[in-house]
Amino acid sequence: MRKKIKVSIAKLVKEILEEDMKYFNYTRERICNLIIQELGYEKPLSLLQEKMSDQEKVLITFNLYEKNTGYFNDMLRESGEETERDFLRKIFSTYINFQPLIREKIIRKDIFCELDKARKRNKMIKISHNNQILTVKPLGLERDNETGYNYLRGLLNNQEYLYRIRDIESLKVKY
C-alpha cells in the first residue's frame, strides 16, 4: 500500500526540486521517490540541514511508491533519525546540494548504469531519443555549461553527436 508523505522543507529545497521536475518533466511524486530510492540508505549531509534550519519552510506532499514504502521504515531506522520529517529533510537537503550533473545521475541512474556498462565493455548502445531508435557508440559524457546537466557524446554513422541525457527515453547495451 502506498504511504502518503507530508513534510515541510526549506523553500530553497522546494525551488530546486521544482526546477528538476520541470527539467526532467517528472511529477513531484516521481522525483521524490527516485531521490528516496537512491539516497535513502546513504549518509545525508546534516551540516547543510543545520544551515538551512532558519529558512522559510513550505509543505510538500507526495505518495511513496509501493516498493519504497516497503523499504522506508528500514531506511529510517538505519539513518538514526528519530522522525520521518528529519530523515526526509536531510535526504532532500543532501540532494539539492549536489551539482546538476550529479542530481541527474541520481534521477537517471538506470541510464547511467547501462551507459557505464557499455563503455567498459566497448559495446554499442541502442537509445530511444526524441522518438527515434538509434545505434550509437558511446564516447563519453559532456557537461552542458549553461545548465550543468549531462550530454552523451557518441558516434552515429561515423559522425560525433551530443545527446541530452534527459531526452534519452531508454538505453540498452547491444551485445
Backbone as numpy.savetxt, mean C-alpha at the origin, in Angstrom:
# Nx Ny Nz CAx CAy CAz Cx Cy Cz
-17.13 -12.85 9.81 -17.96 -11.67 9.81 -17.08 -10.42 9.81
-17.49 -9.43 9.07 -16.73 -8.19 9.00 -16.88 -7.38 10.28
-15.82 -6.70 10.63 -15.82 -5.89 11.84 -15.82 -4.42 11.44
-16.71 -3.63 12.03 -16.77 -2.20 11.75 -15.75 -1.48 12.63
-14.93 -0.66 12.02 -13.87 0.07 12.72 -14.20 1.56 12.71
-14.07 2.19 13.87 -14.17 3.65 14.00 -12.96 4.08 14.79
-12.20 5.00 14.23 -11.01 5.48 14.94 -10.78 6.94 14.58
-10.40 7.72 15.59 -10.05 9.12 15.31 -8.54 9.18 15.06
-8.18 9.86 13.99 -6.78 9.98 13.59 -6.47 11.45 13.34
-5.19 11.77 13.30 -4.78 13.14 13.01 -5.26 13.54 11.62
-5.63 14.78 11.48 -6.14 15.29 10.20 -5.14 15.05 9.07
-3.84 15.23 9.36 -2.79 15.00 8.36 -2.81 13.55 7.87
-3.01 12.61 8.78 -3.07 11.20 8.40 -4.23 10.97 7.43
-5.38 11.53 7.77 -6.55 11.37 6.89 -6.29 12.00 5.52
-5.65 13.16 5.49 -5.38 13.83 4.22 -4.49 12.97 3.32
-3.45 12.38 3.89 -2.55 11.54 3.09 -3.26 10.26 2.65
-4.05 9.67 3.53 -4.84 8.50 3.14 -5.76 8.85 1.97
-6.39 10.01 2.04 -7.29 10.42 0.96 -6.54 10.69 -0.35
-5.33 11.26 -0.25 -4.51 11.45 -1.45 -4.21 10.10 -2.11
-3.83 9.12 -1.29 -3.52 7.79 -1.83 -4.77 7.10 -2.36
-5.91 7.30 -1.70 -7.16 6.73 -2.21 -7.46 7.28 -3.60
-7.24 8.56 -3.77 -7.49 9.19 -5.07 -6.46 8.70 -6.10
-5.19 8.66 -5.72 -4.13 8.25 -6.64 -4.35 6.83 -7.15
-4.65 5.91 -6.23 -4.82 4.50 -6.60 -6.25 4.17 -7.04
-7.16 5.12 -6.86 -8.57 4.91 -7.14 -9.12 3.75 -6.30
-8.81 3.77 -5.00 -9.24 2.76 -4.05 -10.22 3.40 -3.06
-11.11 2.57 -2.52 -12.01 3.03 -1.47 -11.24 3.12 -0.15
-11.82 3.84 0.81 -11.20 3.91 2.13 -11.09 2.51 2.72
-12.14 1.72 2.56 -12.13 0.36 3.10 -10.97 -0.45 2.52
-10.78 -0.37 1.23 -9.72 -1.15 0.59 -8.33 -0.70 1.04
-8.10 0.61 1.04 -6.75 1.08 1.39 -6.44 0.82 2.86
-7.43 1.03 3.74 -7.20 0.78 5.17 -6.93 -0.70 5.43
-7.67 -1.58 4.77 -7.45 -3.01 4.93 -6.08 -3.44 4.42
-5.65 -2.90 3.29 -4.33 -3.24 2.77 -3.23 -2.78 3.72
-3.38 -1.60 4.30 -2.39 -1.08 5.25 -2.33 -1.97 6.48
-3.49 -2.33 7.03 -3.52 -3.20 8.21 -2.93 -4.56 7.88
-3.28 -5.09 6.73 -2.78 -6.40 6.30 -1.25 -6.40 6.21
-0.68 -5.34 5.66 0.76 -5.31 5.43 1.56 -4.80 6.63
0.99 -3.94 7.45 1.74 -3.36 8.57 1.29 -3.86 9.94
0.25 -4.66 10.00 -0.32 -5.09 11.27 0.63 -5.84 12.18
1.55 -6.60 11.61 2.51 -7.35 12.42 3.87 -6.66 12.49
3.98 -5.50 11.88 5.25 -4.76 11.91 5.33 -3.89 13.15
6.52 -3.42 13.46 6.72 -2.52 14.59 6.44 -1.09 14.13
5.35 -0.48 14.61 5.04 0.89 14.16 5.97 1.93 14.76
5.96 3.09 14.15 6.79 4.21 14.61 6.04 5.01 15.66
6.25 4.70 16.93 5.51 5.38 18.00 5.92 6.83 18.16
7.15 7.16 17.80 7.62 8.54 17.92 6.76 9.48 17.09
6.43 9.07 15.89 5.60 9.90 15.03 4.23 10.12 15.64
3.64 9.07 16.20 2.32 9.19 16.83 2.37 10.20 17.97
3.44 10.18 18.75 3.57 11.14 19.85 3.64 12.57 19.33
4.38 12.79 18.24 4.52 14.13 17.67 3.20 14.65 17.10
2.32 13.74 16.71 1.06 14.13 16.09 -0.10 14.17 17.10
0.19 13.91 18.36 -0.88 13.80 19.35 -1.64 15.10 19.58
-1.02 16.24 19.30 -1.70 17.52 19.53 -2.45 18.02 18.30
-2.39 17.29 17.20 -3.09 17.70 15.98 -4.58 17.45 16.08
-5.34 18.21 15.29 -6.78 18.02 15.21 -7.08 16.60 14.76
-8.05 15.98 15.41 -8.43 14.60 15.10 -9.70 14.58 14.25
-9.78 13.61 13.37 -10.98 13.38 12.56 -11.31 11.89 12.63
-12.56 11.58 12.52 -13.02 10.20 12.62 -13.08 9.56 11.24
-12.54 8.35 11.14 -12.74 7.56 9.93 -13.42 6.26 10.32
-14.23 5.76 9.43 -14.89 4.47 9.65 -14.69 3.61 8.40
-14.55 2.32 8.63 -14.43 1.36 7.53 -14.69 -0.02 8.10
-14.94 -0.96 7.23 -15.13 -2.35 7.63 -13.86 -3.13 7.36
-13.45 -3.92 8.33 -12.33 -4.83 8.11 -12.79 -5.95 7.19
-11.96 -6.33 6.24 -12.27 -7.50 5.42 -12.32 -8.72 6.34
-13.06 -9.72 5.93 -13.19 -10.92 6.76 -11.84 -11.54 7.07
-10.94 -11.61 6.06 -9.64 -12.24 6.32 -8.83 -11.43 7.33
-8.97 -10.10 7.35 -8.26 -9.28 8.32 -8.90 -9.37 9.70
-10.22 -9.56 9.75 -10.92 -9.67 11.03 -10.35 -10.85 11.82
-10.05 -11.93 11.13 -9.48 -13.10 11.79 -8.12 -12.86 12.41
-7.33 -12.01 11.79 -5.98 -11.72 12.28 -5.92 -10.53 13.24
-6.95 -9.70 13.22 -6.89 -8.41 13.90 -6.55 -8.53 15.39
-7.25 -9.40 16.12 -6.99 -9.53 17.56 -5.58 -10.03 17.83
-5.08 -10.92 16.97 -3.72 -11.41 17.12 -2.70 -10.29 16.88
-2.95 -9.48 15.85 -2.08 -8.33 15.58 -2.06 -7.38 16.78
-3.24 -7.10 17.30 -3.36 -6.19 18.45 -2.59 -6.74 19.65
-2.76 -8.01 19.95 -2.07 -8.63 21.08 -0.56 -8.57 20.90
-0.08 -8.92 19.69 1.36 -8.91 19.44 1.95 -7.50 19.43
1.14 -6.51 19.13 1.65 -5.13 19.08 1.97 -4.59 20.47
1.32 -5.15 21.49 1.53 -4.65 22.84 0.68 -3.42 23.17
-0.08 -2.94 22.21 -0.96 -1.79 22.45 -2.15 -2.24 23.29
-2.63 -1.34 24.13 -3.75 -1.69 25.01 -5.10 -1.56 24.33
-5.20 -0.66 23.35 -6.49 -0.44 22.71 -6.37 -0.55 21.19
-7.48 -0.91 20.56 -7.54 -0.94 19.10 -7.23 0.44 18.55
-7.76 1.46 19.21 -7.58 2.84 18.77 -6.09 3.19 18.66
-5.32 2.90 19.71 -3.89 3.21 19.68 -3.15 2.39 18.63
-3.52 1.12 18.52 -2.92 0.24 17.53 -3.13 0.79 16.12
-4.36 1.15 15.79 -4.68 1.66 14.45 -4.03 3.01 14.19
-4.02 3.87 15.18 -3.38 5.18 15.00 -1.90 5.01 14.66
-1.24 4.10 15.35 0.19 3.89 15.08 0.42 3.30 13.70
-0.43 2.37 13.29 -0.27 1.78 11.95 -0.44 2.86 10.89
-1.51 3.64 10.98 -1.76 4.66 9.96 -0.72 5.77 10.01
-0.26 6.14 11.20 0.79 7.16 11.32 2.10 6.66 10.72
2.39 5.39 10.92 3.59 4.80 10.33 3.49 4.83 8.81
2.35 4.42 8.29 2.14 4.37 6.84 2.37 5.74 6.20
1.78 6.79 6.76 1.88 8.10 6.11 3.28 8.68 6.20
4.09 8.17 7.10 5.46 8.67 7.25 6.37 8.18 6.13
5.96 7.14 5.42 6.77 6.62 4.31 6.65 7.51 3.09
7.70 7.51 2.28 7.67 8.20 0.99 6.62 7.53 0.09
6.07 8.26 -0.89 5.05 7.67 -1.77 5.47 6.36 -2.43
6.73 6.25 -2.85 7.16 5.01 -3.51 7.11 3.82 -2.56
7.35 4.03 -1.27 7.25 2.94 -0.29 5.79 2.64 0.01
4.96 3.68 0.13 3.53 3.46 0.35 2.94 2.65 -0.80
3.40 2.95 -2.02 2.91 2.19 -3.17 3.32 0.73 -3.08
4.52 0.46 -2.57 4.96 -0.93 -2.40 4.13 -1.65 -1.35
3.62 -0.93 -0.38 2.74 -1.52 0.63 1.38 -1.82 0.01
0.84 -0.86 -0.71 -0.50 -0.99 -1.29 -0.52 -1.99 -2.44
0.52 -2.01 -3.26 0.55 -2.88 -4.44 1.56 -4.02 -4.25
1.62 -4.56 -3.07 2.60 -5.60 -2.74 2.56 -6.76 -3.72
1.37 -7.16 -4.15 1.23 -8.28 -5.09 2.00 -8.03 -6.38
1.89 -6.83 -6.92 2.59 -6.46 -8.16 4.10 -6.47 -7.94
4.55 -5.87 -6.85 5.99 -5.78 -6.60 6.61 -7.14 -6.32
5.89 -8.05 -5.67 6.42 -9.40 -5.42 6.63 -10.15 -6.73
5.63 -10.09 -7.61 5.74 -10.76 -8.90 6.85 -10.13 -9.75
6.93 -8.83 -9.73 7.96 -8.11 -10.49 9.35 -8.48 -9.99
9.52 -8.56 -8.69 10.81 -8.94 -8.11 11.19 -10.36 -8.51
10.21 -11.26 -8.49 10.44 -12.65 -8.91 10.92 -12.70 -10.36
10.26 -11.96 -11.22 10.61 -11.96 -12.65 12.01 -11.39 -12.86
12.34 -10.33 -12.18 13.66 -9.70 -12.36 14.77 -10.62 -11.86
14.55 -11.28 -10.73 15.56 -12.20 -10.19 15.79 -13.40 -11.10
14.74 -13.87 -11.75 14.83 -15.05 -12.62 15.05 -14.67 -14.08
15.18 -13.38 -14.34 15.39 -12.88 -15.70 14.28 -13.36 -16.64
13.03 -13.23 -16.20 11.87 -13.70 -16.96 11.07 -12.53 -17.52
10.34 -12.82 -18.57 9.39 -11.86 -19.13 8.15 -11.84 -18.24
7.38 -10.76 -18.34 6.14 -10.67 -17.59 4.99 -10.32 -18.53
3.81 -10.73 -18.14 2.58 -10.33 -18.82 1.91 -9.32 -17.91
1.64 -8.14 -18.45 0.95 -7.14 -17.65 -0.35 -6.73 -18.33
-1.32 -6.47 -17.50 -2.56 -5.87 -17.98 -2.42 -4.39 -17.64
-2.26 -3.58 -18.68 -1.97 -2.15 -18.50 -2.86 -1.34 -19.43
-3.68 -0.47 -18.86 -4.60 0.36 -19.65 -5.40 -0.47 -20.66
-5.97 -1.55 -20.16 -6.85 -2.44 -20.95 -6.13 -3.17 -22.09
-4.83 -3.35 -21.97 -4.06 -4.11 -22.95 -3.24 -5.17 -22.20
-3.07 -6.32 -22.83 -2.18 -7.35 -22.29 -0.87 -7.24 -23.05
0.22 -6.99 -22.31 1.53 -6.78 -22.92 2.53 -7.76 -22.34
3.46 -8.22 -23.18 4.57 -9.05 -22.73 5.80 -8.16 -22.69
6.34 -7.99 -21.49 7.39 -6.99 -21.24 8.57 -7.64 -20.54
9.76 -7.20 -20.89 10.99 -7.58 -20.18 11.24 -6.50 -19.13
11.10 -6.82 -17.83 11.31 -5.80 -16.80 12.78 -5.43 -16.66
13.07 -4.14 -16.68 14.44 -3.66 -16.55 14.72 -3.03 -15.19
13.70 -2.47 -14.58 13.90 -1.83 -13.28 12.74 -0.93 -12.93
12.91 -0.22 -11.84 11.90 0.74 -11.39 12.45 2.15 -11.50
11.59 3.07 -11.84 11.94 4.49 -11.90 11.02 5.23 -10.96
11.53 6.27 -10.35 10.71 7.11 -9.47 10.24 8.33 -10.24
8.96 8.61 -10.15 8.39 9.81 -10.76 8.76 10.99 -9.88
9.57 11.91 -10.40 10.03 13.05 -9.60 8.90 13.97 -9.16
7.82 13.99 -9.92 6.71 14.87 -9.59 5.84 14.31 -8.46
5.48 13.04 -8.56 4.57 12.45 -7.56 5.30 11.62 -6.51
6.49 11.12 -6.83 7.22 10.26 -5.91 6.84 8.80 -6.02
5.90 8.46 -6.89 5.48 7.07 -7.06 6.36 6.38 -8.10
6.05 5.11 -8.37 6.91 4.24 -9.18 6.42 4.02 -10.61
7.40 3.83 -11.49 7.17 3.36 -12.85 7.98 2.09 -13.05
7.46 1.19 -13.84 8.21 0.02 -14.29 8.88 0.41 -15.60
10.18 0.25 -15.66 10.90 0.45 -16.92 11.04 -0.92 -17.55
10.56 -1.06 -18.80 10.59 -2.36 -19.44 10.75 -2.29 -20.94
11.16 -3.42 -21.50 11.33 -3.54 -22.95 10.10 -4.21 -23.56
9.55 -3.57 -24.58 8.45 -4.12 -25.34 8.83 -3.97 -26.81
8.95 -5.09 -27.51 9.36 -5.07 -28.93 10.66 -4.28 -29.12
11.64 -4.56 -28.26 12.97 -3.94 -28.30 12.97 -2.42 -28.11
11.90 -1.88 -27.56 11.85 -0.45 -27.22 11.58 -0.31 -25.73
12.26 0.67 -25.11 12.06 0.91 -23.69 10.85 1.79 -23.45
10.04 1.38 -22.45 8.85 2.15 -22.07 8.78 2.24 -20.56
8.05 3.24 -20.08 7.75 3.37 -18.66 6.26 3.10 -18.47
5.96 2.25 -17.49 4.57 1.90 -17.17 4.31 2.31 -15.72
3.34 3.19 -15.53 3.00 3.61 -14.17 2.45 2.40 -13.42
3.03 2.12 -12.25 2.65 0.93 -11.48 1.15 0.96 -11.14
0.62 2.10 -10.79 -0.79 2.15 -10.42 -1.71 1.74 -11.57
-1.22 1.85 -12.82 -2.03 1.51 -13.99 -1.91 0.04 -14.39
-1.07 -0.71 -13.69 -0.93 -2.15 -13.97 -2.00 -2.88 -13.17
-2.99 -3.41 -13.88 -4.09 -4.10 -13.20 -3.65 -5.47 -12.67
-2.82 -6.16 -13.45 -2.30 -7.45 -13.01 -0.95 -7.69 -13.67
-0.17 -8.56 -13.04 1.17 -8.86 -13.54 1.44 -10.33 -13.25
1.85 -11.06 -14.25 2.18 -12.48 -14.10 3.55 -12.74 -14.71
4.35 -13.55 -14.01 5.65 -13.95 -14.53 5.41 -15.00 -15.60
6.06 -14.82 -16.75 5.92 -15.75 -17.87 7.01 -16.82 -17.74
6.60 -18.07 -17.59 7.57 -19.16 -17.41 7.83 -19.89 -18.69
